[in-house]
Amino acid sequence: MSYLQPNLNPDILRNMNIPLHREQLNFMIELAQSRPEFLNPFFRFLAYFDSPYFFFVLIPIIWLGYSYKWGLRIFYWFTLSNFFNSYLKYLVGWPRPSTDLPAIGMQHPLSNGFPSGGAQTCMFLGVIFIYYWRTPASWVVGSIYILLISFSRLYLGVHYPIDVLGGWVFGLALAGLMIKAKPHIEKYLMEKGLNFSLFLGFAIPILIMAISQSTQLNYVMGAAIGVNIGAHFSLKHHLFLPKPKNLIEATLRSLFGIATIFALVLFLGKEGTFAQSFYVGLFMSVAISPIWRELKRVM
């Protein structure tokens, strides 16, 4: 990569609002120059942890393989995280290294860089996993997950170090907010009843879409509205599955959920649309549990 010159033309550094912009870009150039070819497929694979495909895997695993209550919790807090990340990217407006110097990027996302959504998500999920499970294994798995996904954003050339640092700060803050506020929010919603939760599940996403111009955010809000409708119906009619009895049942449920969701995504087509995410969210929250229960009865 001799065409990546560390002594940069000042014209490239057009957004000097980024702290240590020149130094960070030089670091990214040096990192790009030292990338070993054999590691590239691995880090490209890690990029899926910052994509909707990861979301379509994670939520069915938690929802069916562990607990529908935790599935709902992680879904809604994940949605909140996505909203704040999109808003902050719009508000700050800092470019990515792959925007400043395209040769750096192994991928070229169109959104702004700060804060890193991948770093924010992995910090949020990693901290939640470590805090609630509190085992030596959770510390190892959670820490490796946070570090690998965060470093992949640098390796792929899609984020500056300050983007990753910002993602960590906001991800940690969101995890702390969930830990502190979750009991109070859930108690309040239980006291208000299902109809109030249904109203909020419509009002908040619609308000967000009204003030947002982000197509990606509208995609997430479509899933939120679909899950809201489905969860209301399922809770009212007691359709959700109980926790699995053992690891085998949890694994089979998870695999069934993932396969079913991806089959639906492929059937619907038109990737990234509000309608697609709405139907996937609705199906996940109202249909998967009864279908699995019926399959078990037949088998």
N, C-alpha and C positions, 0 to 999 in steps of 0.2 A: 504494500500500500504506500508506495513512495509518493503518490499524488496527495496524500494527507500531510500537508506541511505544518509543522508546529509553529512556525513564525507566520502568523496570520495577517492577512490584509485587514486593516481596521474596518473596511466596509462590511466584512462578514459579521462583526460584532455590533450589529445595528441596535440591539436592545441592551443598553448598558445599565438598565435597571436591575439586572440580575447580579447579585453580589459575586465578586470574583469571576466574572463571566469569562474573561480571557484565560485565567488559570484553569477553570473548569473545562473549557473547551480543549485546551492543550492536554489536560488529563484524559479526556475522552478520546482524543486522537491517539495518544500513546496506548491506551487500552485497546482501541480498534486495531492498531498495528501489531499488537502482541497476541491477538486472538488465535488459539490453535484451531486448525480446521476440524479436527476430530471432535471438538466440543460443540461446534456450531449446531448440529442437529439436536443435541440435548437442550441447549438454551432456547432454541426455537420451540421445542416442545414445552418448555416452562412458560412460554408466552401464552399458552392456553389457560394458565391459571389467572390470567388477566383478560378473560374473554367470556362471552355469554355461555360458551360450552361448559366452562367450569361451573357456572351457576346451575346449569341443567343437570350436572352430575352431583354437586354438593347437596342441593336441597332435597332431591329424592332419597339420598343416602341418610340424611338426618331425619327426614320426615317419615320414611317407611322403615329404615333400618334401626332407628333409635327411638324417636318420640315425635309425634305430630306437634306437641307443644313447643319443643325445641325447633322443629322445622318452621313453625310460624314465627317464633322469636327471631331466629337467624335471618329468615326471609325479610322481615320488616326492618330489622336493624341494618341489614345489608342494603336494602333499598334506601334507607336514610343516609347511609355512608355514600352511596352512589350520587345522591342528590347534592350533598355537601361538596363532594369532590368535583362534580361538574360545575357547581356554582363558583367554587374557588378558582378553578381553571379559567373560567370566564372573567372573574373579577381581577385576577393577577395578570393573566395574559402573557406569561413568559413563554418563549419558544422552546422547543426540544432541541437537543444537539443534532438530531437527524433533520431538523428544519434549518438550523444554522449551516450545517455542512452535510448534505445528503449522503456523501460517501461513507460517513460514520455509521449510518443506520443499516442494520440488517432487516429492519422493518420501518415503515414510514406512516405512523398514525397521524391523523389530521388535526386532532385536538391539541390544545396548549399543554405545556409540560408540568407546571407546578399546581398542586402537589401530585406525585405519582399515585395513580389509582391502584396499581398493583401493589406498591409498598404500603399504601393505606389499608387495603383489604387484607393483606397477609398479616400486618401488625394487629389489626382488629381481631381477625379470626384466631391468630396464634395466641394472643393474650387471653381471649375468652376460653379457648381450649385449655390453656395452662391453668387459669384461675379456677374453672369449675371442676376439672378432673383432678388436679393437684396430686399427680403421681410423678415419680422420676421419669417415666416414659413420656408423659405429656410435656415435660420440660424439654426433653431431647427432641421429640417430634416437632413441637411448636417452635423451638429455636431454629432448628434446621430449615423448617418451612419458611420462617421469616427471612432468614439470611439468604437462602437460595433464590427465592422469588425476588427479593430486593436487589441482589447482585445481578440477576438476569436482566433487570431494566437498564443497568449500566452496560452490561456486556453487549446487549442488542443495540445499544446506541440510541435508545428512545428516551432516556432521561438523564439529566445532570445529577450529580451527587446531592445538590440542594433540593431537587425534586423528591428524591428518595427520603432525605431527612424530613422534609415537610410531610410526606406521606406517613412516616413513622409517628410524627408528633400528632397529627390529626387522627390517625388510626388508634393510637394509645388513648387519646382524649375521648374518642367515641366509645372505646371499650370500657373506660372508666365510667363514662356516663351511663352505659348500659348496666354495669354492675351496681351502681348506686341507685339508678332510677327505676330499673326493671320491676322490683317488688311493688313500688308505689304506683307505677303506671298500670300494672296488671290488676292490682287491687281496685284502683279507680274504675277501670273498664269493666271489671266484674260487677261492681256496685251499680254502674250505669246500665248494664245489660247489653244483649246482642244487637238490638236495634241501634243503639247509640254507636257501637263499634262499626256497624255497617255504614252509618252516616259518615263517620270520620274516614272510613276506608274509601268513600267516594270523594268527599270534600277535599281532603288533603292532596291526592294525586291530581285532581282537576285543577286545583289552585296552582300547583307546581307547573303543570303543563301550560296554564294560562300565562305565567310569568316567564317561562323558559322558552328558548328557541333551539334547544338541543334535541336532535332526533334520537340520540342515544338515550337521553333521559326519558323521552316520551315512550320509548320501547320498554324501559323499566317500569314506568307508571302503568303501562298497559297490563303488565304482569301483576302489579299491585292491585289493580281494580279487579282482575280476574280472580286472584286469590281471595280478595275480600268477599266477593259474591259466593265463591265456592265454600270458603271457611264458614261463613254465616249459615249456609244451608246444611253443611256437614255437622256443625256443632249443634244446630237446632234439632237435627234428626239422628244424632249420635252415630254418624257414619265412619268416623275416624277409627283406625285400628289401635288396639292397645299395644304396649311395648312388646317387642318380640321376646319369646321365651328363652331363646338361646342364640348363639352366634350364627349357626347355620340358617335359622329362620331370618335373622337380620340380614345376612348376606343375600339370600334368595330374594327377599323383599327389595333390597337396594338394587340388585341387578335387574329385577323386573321393572322397578320404577325408572331407572336410567334408560333401559331399552325402550320402554313405552313412550317416554318423553321424547327421545330422539326420533322414534318412528313418527310421532305426531309432528315434530318440527319439520321432518323431511316431507311429510304429506302436505302440510300447510304451505311450504315454500315461502317465497317472498321474505327472505331473511331480513331481520332488523325492523320489521314493521310493528306498529301498535297492535294490529289485529292478531298477528302471530303470537306475540307475547301474551295478549289477553286470553286467547284460547288455551295456550299452554298453561297459564296460571290457573284458569278455571278448571281445566281437566285435572291438573295435579291436585287441586284442593277438594274436588268433589267426586271425581270418578275413579281415581287409582285405588283408593282403599276398598270401595265396594267390589271392584273388579277382582282384586286380589282375594278378597273374602270368598267370592263366588268360585274362583279358580280352586281354592283350597277345598271348598265343599264338593266340587265335581271330582277332584282328584282323590 
